[in-house]
Amino acid sequence: MKRDHIATSCSIETDDFDYAPFAQQGGLGKARQLFPKLPELLEELNEVLVK
């Protein structure tokens, strides 16, 4: 399951949106639509995840 990948890798990347549950909700396209600054958001999120 993809959430296990995120939990063990302590990061989320744009290609992770190709997998459930993200893909079921519109995937990367929908995420970019909802969060215009998605790359910056993911960078900040990843920094927090590794702390």
C-alpha distance matrix in Angstrom:
0.0 3.8 5.6 5.5 6.9 9.2 10.3 11.2 12.7 14.4 14.5 13.5 15.2 16.3 14.2 11.0 12.7 12.3 8.7 7.9 9.4 11.8 12.8 13.7 16.0 17.8 15.7 17.6 20.9 20.6 19.5 22.5 24.7 23.9 24.0 26.7 26.3 22.6 23.0 25.1 22.8 19.8 22.2 23.3 19.9 19.0 22.3 21.8 18.4 20.0 23.0
3.8 0.0 3.8 5.3 5.0 6.4 8.6 9.9 10.4 11.8 11.3 9.9 11.4 12.6 10.8 7.4 9.5 9.7 6.6 6.8 8.2 9.5 10.9 12.6 14.4 15.7 13.1 14.5 18.0 17.9 16.4 19.2 21.6 20.9 20.7 23.2 22.7 18.9 19.2 21.3 19.2 16.1 18.5 19.9 16.6 15.6 19.2 18.9 15.7 17.5 20.7
5.6 3.8 0.0 3.8 5.3 5.0 6.1 8.6 9.8 10.1 10.2 9.4 12.0 13.7 12.9 9.2 10.9 12.2 9.3 8.5 8.6 10.1 12.6 13.8 14.8 16.7 14.4 15.7 19.2 18.4 16.4 19.5 21.8 20.4 20.0 23.0 22.2 18.6 19.1 20.6 18.0 15.2 17.6 18.2 14.7 14.1 17.4 16.5 13.2 15.4 18.1
5.5 5.3 3.8 0.0 3.8 5.4 5.0 6.1 8.4 9.6 10.8 11.1 13.8 16.1 14.9 11.5 13.9 14.8 11.8 11.4 12.0 13.7 15.8 17.1 18.4 20.2 17.8 18.8 22.4 22.0 20.0 22.8 25.3 24.0 23.4 26.1 25.1 21.4 21.4 22.8 20.5 17.4 19.2 19.9 16.5 15.2 18.1 17.3 13.7 15.1 17.9
6.9 5.0 5.3 3.8 0.0 3.8 5.4 5.2 5.8 8.0 8.5 8.8 10.9 13.4 12.1 9.2 12.3 13.1 10.8 11.7 12.7 13.5 15.3 17.3 18.6 19.7 16.7 17.2 20.9 21.1 18.9 21.3 24.2 23.3 22.3 24.6 23.3 19.6 19.1 20.8 18.9 15.5 17.0 18.4 15.3 13.3 16.5 16.5 12.9 13.8 17.2
9.2 6.4 5.0 5.4 3.8 0.0 3.8 5.5 5.2 5.5 5.5 5.9 9.0 11.8 11.6 8.4 11.3 13.1 11.3 11.9 12.2 12.4 14.9 17.0 17.5 18.6 15.7 15.8 19.5 19.3 16.6 19.0 21.9 20.6 19.4 21.8 20.3 16.7 16.4 17.6 15.5 12.2 13.9 14.8 11.6 10.0 13.2 12.9 9.5 11.1 14.3
10.3 8.6 6.1 5.0 5.4 3.8 0.0 3.8 5.7 5.3 7.5 9.1 12.5 15.5 15.4 12.2 14.8 16.6 14.4 14.4 14.3 15.1 17.9 19.5 20.0 21.6 19.0 19.3 22.9 22.3 19.6 22.1 24.8 23.2 21.9 24.6 22.9 19.5 19.2 19.9 17.6 14.6 15.8 16.1 12.7 11.2 13.6 12.6 8.9 10.2 12.9
11.2 9.9 8.6 6.1 5.2 5.5 3.8 0.0 3.8 5.6 8.2 10.5 13.3 16.6 16.0 13.4 16.5 17.9 15.9 16.4 16.9 17.7 20.0 21.9 22.8 24.0 21.1 21.1 24.9 24.8 22.1 24.3 27.3 26.0 24.5 26.8 24.9 21.6 20.6 21.5 19.7 16.4 17.0 17.7 14.8 12.4 14.5 14.3 10.5 10.5 13.5
12.7 10.4 9.8 8.4 5.8 5.2 5.7 3.8 0.0 3.8 5.4 8.1 10.4 13.9 13.6 11.6 15.0 16.6 15.3 16.6 17.2 17.2 19.3 21.8 22.4 23.1 19.8 19.3 23.0 23.3 20.4 22.2 25.5 24.4 22.6 24.5 22.4 19.1 17.7 18.6 17.3 13.8 14.1 15.3 12.8 9.9 12.2 12.8 9.4 9.0 12.6
14.4 11.8 10.1 9.6 8.0 5.5 5.3 5.6 3.8 0.0 3.8 7.2 10.3 13.9 14.5 12.3 15.2 17.5 16.4 17.2 17.2 16.9 19.7 21.9 21.9 22.8 19.7 19.0 22.6 22.5 19.3 21.0 24.1 22.6 20.6 22.7 20.3 17.3 16.1 16.4 14.7 11.6 11.8 12.3 9.6 6.9 9.0 9.1 5.6 5.8 9.3
14.5 11.3 10.2 10.8 8.5 5.5 7.5 8.2 5.4 3.8 0.0 3.8 6.6 10.3 11.3 9.5 12.3 14.8 14.4 15.8 15.8 14.8 17.3 20.0 19.7 20.1 16.9 15.7 19.2 19.4 16.1 17.6 20.9 19.7 17.5 19.3 17.1 13.9 12.6 13.3 11.9 8.4 8.9 10.2 7.8 5.0 8.3 9.2 6.6 7.6 11.1
13.5 9.9 9.4 11.1 8.8 5.9 9.1 10.5 8.1 7.2 3.8 0.0 3.8 6.9 8.3 6.3 8.7 11.5 11.5 13.0 13.1 11.4 13.9 16.7 16.3 16.4 13.1 11.9 15.5 15.7 12.6 14.2 17.5 16.5 14.6 16.5 14.8 11.2 10.5 12.0 10.4 6.8 8.7 10.5 8.0 6.6 10.4 11.2 9.2 11.0 14.3
15.2 11.4 12.0 13.8 10.9 9.0 12.5 13.3 10.4 10.3 6.6 3.8 0.0 3.8 5.5 5.4 7.6 10.0 11.2 13.6 14.1 11.8 13.4 16.7 16.4 15.6 12.0 10.0 13.5 14.6 11.7 12.5 16.1 16.0 14.0 15.2 13.6 10.0 8.7 11.2 10.5 7.0 8.7 11.6 10.1 8.7 12.2 13.9 12.4 13.7 17.1
16.3 12.6 13.7 16.1 13.4 11.8 15.5 16.6 13.9 13.9 10.3 6.9 3.8 0.0 3.8 5.3 5.7 8.0 10.3 13.0 13.5 10.4 11.3 14.9 14.3 12.8 9.2 6.7 10.0 11.6 9.2 9.6 13.2 13.7 12.2 13.0 12.2 8.6 8.0 11.3 10.9 8.2 10.5 13.4 12.3 11.7 15.1 16.7 15.6 17.3 20.4
14.2 10.8 12.9 14.9 12.1 11.6 15.4 16.0 13.6 14.5 11.3 8.3 5.5 3.8 0.0 3.8 5.2 5.6 8.0 11.3 12.7 10.2 10.2 13.9 14.3 12.9 9.1 7.6 11.1 13.0 11.4 12.3 15.6 16.4 15.4 16.4 15.9 12.3 11.7 15.1 14.6 11.6 13.8 16.7 15.2 14.1 17.7 19.2 17.4 18.8 22.3
11.0 7.4 9.2 11.5 9.2 8.4 12.2 13.4 11.6 12.3 9.5 6.3 5.4 5.3 3.8 0.0 3.8 5.3 5.8 8.5 9.6 7.7 8.7 12.1 12.6 12.2 8.6 8.3 12.1 12.9 11.1 13.0 16.0 16.0 15.3 17.1 16.5 12.8 12.7 15.6 14.2 11.1 13.7 16.0 13.7 12.8 16.6 17.4 15.2 17.1 20.4
12.7 9.5 10.9 13.9 12.3 11.3 14.8 16.5 15.0 15.2 12.3 8.7 7.6 5.7 5.2 3.8 0.0 3.8 5.4 7.5 8.1 5.0 5.8 9.3 9.3 8.5 4.9 5.0 8.7 9.3 7.9 10.2 12.8 13.0 13.0 14.9 15.1 11.5 12.5 15.5 13.9 11.5 14.8 16.8 14.6 14.7 18.4 19.0 17.2 19.6 22.6
12.3 9.7 12.2 14.8 13.1 13.1 16.6 17.9 16.6 17.5 14.8 11.5 10.0 8.0 5.6 5.3 3.8 0.0 3.8 7.0 8.7 6.7 5.1 8.8 10.1 8.9 5.6 6.7 9.7 11.0 10.8 12.7 15.0 15.8 16.2 17.7 18.3 14.8 15.5 18.8 17.5 15.0 18.0 20.3 18.2 17.8 21.6 22.3 20.3 22.3 25.6
8.7 6.6 9.3 11.8 10.8 11.3 14.4 15.9 15.3 16.4 14.4 11.5 11.2 10.3 8.0 5.8 5.4 3.8 0.0 3.8 6.2 5.8 5.1 7.8 9.9 10.2 7.6 9.6 12.7 13.0 12.6 15.3 17.3 17.5 18.0 20.1 20.5 16.8 17.7 20.6 18.7 16.1 19.2 21.0 18.3 18.0 21.7 22.0 19.5 21.6 24.9
7.9 6.8 8.5 11.4 11.7 11.9 14.4 16.4 16.6 17.2 15.8 13.0 13.6 13.0 11.3 8.5 7.5 7.0 3.8 0.0 2.9 4.9 5.1 5.9 8.3 10.0 8.5 11.4 14.0 13.4 13.2 16.4 17.9 17.5 18.4 21.1 21.7 18.2 19.6 22.1 19.7 17.4 20.7 22.0 18.9 19.1 22.8 22.4 19.9 22.4 25.3
9.4 8.2 8.6 12.0 12.7 12.2 14.3 16.9 17.2 17.2 15.8 13.1 14.1 13.5 12.7 9.6 8.1 8.7 6.2 2.9 0.0 3.8 5.7 5.4 6.8 9.3 8.5 11.4 13.8 12.4 12.1 15.6 16.8 15.8 17.0 20.0 20.7 17.3 19.2 21.3 18.6 16.8 20.2 21.1 17.9 18.6 22.2 21.4 19.1 22.0 24.6
11.8 9.5 10.1 13.7 13.5 12.4 15.1 17.7 17.2 16.9 14.8 11.4 11.8 10.4 10.2 7.7 5.0 6.7 5.8 4.9 3.8 0.0 3.8 5.4 5.3 6.6 5.0 7.7 10.2 9.0 8.4 11.9 13.2 12.6 13.6 16.4 17.2 13.9 15.9 18.3 15.8 14.1 17.7 18.9 16.1 17.0 20.6 20.3 18.4 21.3 24.0
12.8 10.9 12.6 15.8 15.3 14.9 17.9 20.0 19.3 19.7 17.3 13.9 13.4 11.3 10.2 8.7 5.8 5.1 5.1 5.1 5.7 3.8 0.0 3.8 5.3 5.3 3.9 7.4 9.3 9.0 9.8 12.6 13.8 14.1 15.5 17.7 19.0 15.7 17.5 20.4 18.4 16.7 20.2 21.8 19.3 19.8 23.5 23.6 21.7 24.3 27.2
13.7 12.6 13.8 17.1 17.3 17.0 19.5 21.9 21.8 21.9 20.0 16.7 16.7 14.9 13.9 12.1 9.3 8.8 7.8 5.9 5.4 5.4 3.8 0.0 3.8 5.7 6.7 10.5 11.6 10.2 11.6 14.8 15.1 15.0 17.1 19.6 21.2 18.2 20.5 23.1 20.7 19.3 23.0 24.1 21.4 22.4 26.0 25.5 23.6 26.6 29.2
16.0 14.4 14.8 18.4 18.6 17.5 20.0 22.8 22.4 21.9 19.7 16.3 16.4 14.3 14.3 12.6 9.3 10.1 9.9 8.3 6.8 5.3 5.3 3.8 0.0 3.8 5.9 9.2 9.8 7.4 8.8 12.2 12.0 11.5 13.9 16.6 18.5 15.8 18.6 20.9 18.4 17.7 21.4 22.2 19.8 21.3 24.7 24.2 22.8 25.9 28.3
17.8 15.7 16.7 20.2 19.7 18.6 21.6 24.0 23.1 22.8 20.1 16.4 15.6 12.8 12.9 12.2 8.5 8.9 10.2 10.0 9.3 6.6 5.3 5.7 3.8 0.0 3.8 6.7 6.4 4.9 7.4 9.9 9.7 10.4 12.8 14.8 16.9 14.5 17.1 19.8 17.9 17.2 20.8 22.1 20.1 21.5 24.9 24.9 23.7 26.7 29.2
15.7 13.1 14.4 17.8 16.7 15.7 19.0 21.1 19.8 19.7 16.9 13.1 12.0 9.2 9.1 8.6 4.9 5.6 7.6 8.5 8.5 5.0 3.9 6.7 5.9 3.8 0.0 3.8 5.5 5.6 6.3 8.8 10.1 10.9 12.2 14.0 15.5 12.5 14.5 17.4 15.8 14.5 18.0 19.7 17.7 18.6 22.1 22.5 21.1 23.8 26.6
17.6 14.5 15.7 18.8 17.2 15.8 19.3 21.1 19.3 19.0 15.7 11.9 10.0 6.7 7.6 8.3 5.0 6.7 9.6 11.4 11.4 7.7 7.4 10.5 9.2 6.7 3.8 0.0 3.8 5.5 5.0 6.1 8.5 9.8 10.1 11.3 12.5 9.5 11.2 14.4 13.3 12.1 15.4 17.4 16.1 16.8 20.2 21.0 20.1 22.5 25.4
20.9 18.0 19.2 22.4 20.9 19.5 22.9 24.9 23.0 22.6 19.2 15.5 13.5 10.0 11.1 12.1 8.7 9.7 12.7 14.0 13.8 10.2 9.3 11.6 9.8 6.4 5.5 3.8 0.0 3.8 5.5 5.2 6.2 8.7 9.9 10.3 12.6 10.5 12.7 15.8 15.0 14.6 17.8 19.6 18.7 19.8 23.0 23.8 23.2 25.8 28.4
20.6 17.9 18.4 22.0 21.1 19.3 22.3 24.8 23.3 22.5 19.4 15.7 14.6 11.6 13.0 12.9 9.3 11.0 13.0 13.4 12.4 9.0 9.0 10.2 7.4 4.9 5.6 5.5 3.8 0.0 3.8 5.4 4.9 6.1 8.4 10.0 12.5 10.6 13.6 16.1 14.5 14.6 18.1 19.3 18.0 19.7 22.8 23.1 22.6 25.6 27.9
19.5 16.4 16.4 20.0 18.9 16.6 19.6 22.1 20.4 19.3 16.1 12.6 11.7 9.2 11.4 11.1 7.9 10.8 12.6 13.2 12.1 8.4 9.8 11.6 8.8 7.4 6.3 5.0 5.5 3.8 0.0 3.8 5.4 5.2 5.8 8.1 9.7 7.3 10.4 12.6 10.8 10.9 14.4 15.5 14.2 16.1 19.1 19.3 19.0 22.0 24.2
22.5 19.2 19.5 22.8 21.3 19.0 22.1 24.3 22.2 21.0 17.6 14.2 12.5 9.6 12.3 13.0 10.2 12.7 15.3 16.4 15.6 11.9 12.6 14.8 12.2 9.9 8.8 6.1 5.2 5.4 3.8 0.0 3.8 5.5 5.0 5.3 7.5 5.9 8.9 11.3 10.6 11.2 14.1 15.6 15.2 16.9 19.6 20.4 20.6 23.2 25.4
24.7 21.6 21.8 25.3 24.2 21.9 24.8 27.3 25.5 24.1 20.9 17.5 16.1 13.2 15.6 16.0 12.8 15.0 17.3 17.9 16.8 13.2 13.8 15.1 12.0 9.7 10.1 8.5 6.2 4.9 5.4 3.8 0.0 3.8 5.6 6.0 9.4 8.9 12.3 14.1 13.1 14.3 17.4 18.3 17.9 20.1 22.6 23.0 23.3 26.2 28.1
23.9 20.9 20.4 24.0 23.3 20.6 23.2 26.0 24.4 22.6 19.7 16.5 16.0 13.7 16.4 16.0 13.0 15.8 17.5 17.5 15.8 12.6 14.1 15.0 11.5 10.4 10.9 9.8 8.7 6.1 5.2 5.5 3.8 0.0 3.8 6.3 9.0 8.5 12.3 13.4 11.5 13.1 16.3 16.5 15.8 18.5 20.9 20.8 21.2 24.4 26.0
24.0 20.7 20.0 23.4 22.3 19.4 21.9 24.5 22.6 20.6 17.5 14.6 14.0 12.2 15.4 15.3 13.0 16.2 18.0 18.4 17.0 13.6 15.5 17.1 13.9 12.8 12.2 10.1 9.9 8.4 5.8 5.0 5.6 3.8 0.0 3.8 5.4 5.1 8.9 9.6 8.0 10.1 12.9 13.2 13.0 15.7 17.7 18.0 18.8 21.7 23.3
26.7 23.2 23.0 26.1 24.6 21.8 24.6 26.8 24.5 22.7 19.3 16.5 15.2 13.0 16.4 17.1 14.9 17.7 20.1 21.1 20.0 16.4 17.7 19.6 16.6 14.8 14.0 11.3 10.3 10.0 8.1 5.3 6.0 6.3 3.8 0.0 3.8 5.5 8.5 9.3 9.2 11.4 13.5 14.3 15.0 17.3 19.0 19.9 21.0 23.6 25.1
26.3 22.7 22.2 25.1 23.3 20.3 22.9 24.9 22.4 20.3 17.1 14.8 13.6 12.2 15.9 16.5 15.1 18.3 20.5 21.7 20.7 17.2 19.0 21.2 18.5 16.9 15.5 12.5 12.6 12.5 9.7 7.5 9.4 9.0 5.4 3.8 0.0 3.8 5.7 5.6 6.2 8.8 10.2 10.9 12.3 14.4 15.8 16.9 18.4 20.6 22.0
22.6 18.9 18.6 21.4 19.6 16.7 19.5 21.6 19.1 17.3 13.9 11.2 10.0 8.6 12.3 12.8 11.5 14.8 16.8 18.2 17.3 13.9 15.7 18.2 15.8 14.5 12.5 9.5 10.5 10.6 7.3 5.9 8.9 8.5 5.1 5.5 3.8 0.0 3.8 5.5 4.9 6.0 8.5 9.8 10.2 12.0 14.1 15.2 16.0 18.3 20.3
23.0 19.2 19.1 21.4 19.1 16.4 19.2 20.6 17.7 16.1 12.6 10.5 8.7 8.0 11.7 12.7 12.5 15.5 17.7 19.6 19.2 15.9 17.5 20.5 18.6 17.1 14.5 11.2 12.7 13.6 10.4 8.9 12.3 12.3 8.9 8.5 5.7 3.8 0.0 3.8 5.4 5.2 6.2 8.7 9.8 10.5 12.4 14.4 15.2 16.8 19.0
25.1 21.3 20.6 22.8 20.8 17.6 19.9 21.5 18.6 16.4 13.3 12.0 11.2 11.3 15.1 15.6 15.5 18.8 20.6 22.1 21.3 18.3 20.4 23.1 20.9 19.8 17.4 14.4 15.8 16.1 12.6 11.3 14.1 13.4 9.6 9.3 5.6 5.5 3.8 0.0 3.8 5.5 5.1 6.3 8.6 9.9 10.7 12.6 14.3 15.9 17.3
22.8 19.2 18.0 20.5 18.9 15.5 17.6 19.7 17.3 14.7 11.9 10.4 10.5 10.9 14.6 14.2 13.9 17.5 18.7 19.7 18.6 15.8 18.4 20.7 18.4 17.9 15.8 13.3 15.0 14.5 10.8 10.6 13.1 11.5 8.0 9.2 6.2 4.9 5.4 3.8 0.0 3.8 5.4 5.2 6.1 8.5 9.9 10.7 12.2 14.6 15.9
19.8 16.1 15.2 17.4 15.5 12.2 14.6 16.4 13.8 11.6 8.4 6.8 7.0 8.2 11.6 11.1 11.5 15.0 16.1 17.4 16.8 14.1 16.7 19.3 17.7 17.2 14.5 12.1 14.6 14.6 10.9 11.2 14.3 13.1 10.1 11.4 8.8 6.0 5.2 5.5 3.8 0.0 3.8 5.4 4.9 5.9 8.5 9.8 10.2 12.3 14.5
22.2 18.5 17.6 19.2 17.0 13.9 15.8 17.0 14.1 11.8 8.9 8.7 8.7 10.5 13.8 13.7 14.8 18.0 19.2 20.7 20.2 17.7 20.2 23.0 21.4 20.8 18.0 15.4 17.8 18.1 14.4 14.1 17.4 16.3 12.9 13.5 10.2 8.5 6.2 5.1 5.4 3.8 0.0 3.8 5.5 5.2 6.3 8.8 9.9 11.1 13.0
23.3 19.9 18.2 19.9 18.4 14.8 16.1 17.7 15.3 12.3 10.2 10.5 11.6 13.4 16.7 16.0 16.8 20.3 21.0 22.0 21.1 18.9 21.8 24.1 22.2 22.1 19.7 17.4 19.6 19.3 15.5 15.6 18.3 16.5 13.2 14.3 10.9 9.8 8.7 6.3 5.2 5.4 3.8 0.0 3.8 5.4 5.1 6.4 8.7 10.4 11.2
19.9 16.6 14.7 16.5 15.3 11.6 12.7 14.8 12.8 9.6 7.8 8.0 10.1 12.3 15.2 13.7 14.6 18.2 18.3 18.9 17.9 16.1 19.3 21.4 19.8 20.1 17.7 16.1 18.7 18.0 14.2 15.2 17.9 15.8 13.0 15.0 12.3 10.2 9.8 8.6 6.1 4.9 5.5 3.8 0.0 3.8 5.4 5.2 6.2 8.9 10.3
19.0 15.6 14.1 15.2 13.3 10.0 11.2 12.4 9.9 6.9 5.0 6.6 8.7 11.7 14.1 12.8 14.7 17.8 18.0 19.1 18.6 17.0 19.8 22.4 21.3 21.5 18.6 16.8 19.8 19.7 16.1 16.9 20.1 18.5 15.7 17.3 14.4 12.0 10.5 9.9 8.5 5.9 5.2 5.4 3.8 0.0 3.8 5.4 5.0 6.4 8.9
22.3 19.2 17.4 18.1 16.5 13.2 13.6 14.5 12.2 9.0 8.3 10.4 12.2 15.1 17.7 16.6 18.4 21.6 21.7 22.8 22.2 20.6 23.5 26.0 24.7 24.9 22.1 20.2 23.0 22.8 19.1 19.6 22.6 20.9 17.7 19.0 15.8 14.1 12.4 10.7 9.9 8.5 6.3 5.1 5.4 3.8 0.0 3.8 5.5 5.6 6.8
21.8 18.9 16.5 17.3 16.5 12.9 12.6 14.3 12.8 9.1 9.2 11.2 13.9 16.7 19.2 17.4 19.0 22.3 22.0 22.4 21.4 20.3 23.6 25.5 24.2 24.9 22.5 21.0 23.8 23.1 19.3 20.4 23.0 20.8 18.0 19.9 16.9 15.2 14.4 12.6 10.7 9.8 8.8 6.4 5.2 5.4 3.8 0.0 3.8 5.5 5.4
18.4 15.7 13.2 13.7 12.9 9.5 8.9 10.5 9.4 5.6 6.6 9.2 12.4 15.6 17.4 15.2 17.2 20.3 19.5 19.9 19.1 18.4 21.7 23.6 22.8 23.7 21.1 20.1 23.2 22.6 19.0 20.6 23.3 21.2 18.8 21.0 18.4 16.0 15.2 14.3 12.2 10.2 9.9 8.7 6.2 5.0 5.5 3.8 0.0 3.8 5.6
20.0 17.5 15.4 15.1 13.8 11.1 10.2 10.5 9.0 5.8 7.6 11.0 13.7 17.3 18.8 17.1 19.6 22.3 21.6 22.4 22.0 21.3 24.3 26.6 25.9 26.7 23.8 22.5 25.8 25.6 22.0 23.2 26.2 24.4 21.7 23.6 20.6 18.3 16.8 15.9 14.6 12.3 11.1 10.4 8.9 6.4 5.6 5.5 3.8 0.0 3.8
23.0 20.7 18.1 17.9 17.2 14.3 12.9 13.5 12.6 9.3 11.1 14.3 17.1 20.4 22.3 20.4 22.6 25.6 24.9 25.3 24.6 24.0 27.2 29.2 28.3 29.2 26.6 25.4 28.4 27.9 24.2 25.4 28.1 26.0 23.3 25.1 22.0 20.3 19.0 17.3 15.9 14.5 13.0 11.2 10.3 8.9 6.8 5.4 5.6 3.8 0.0
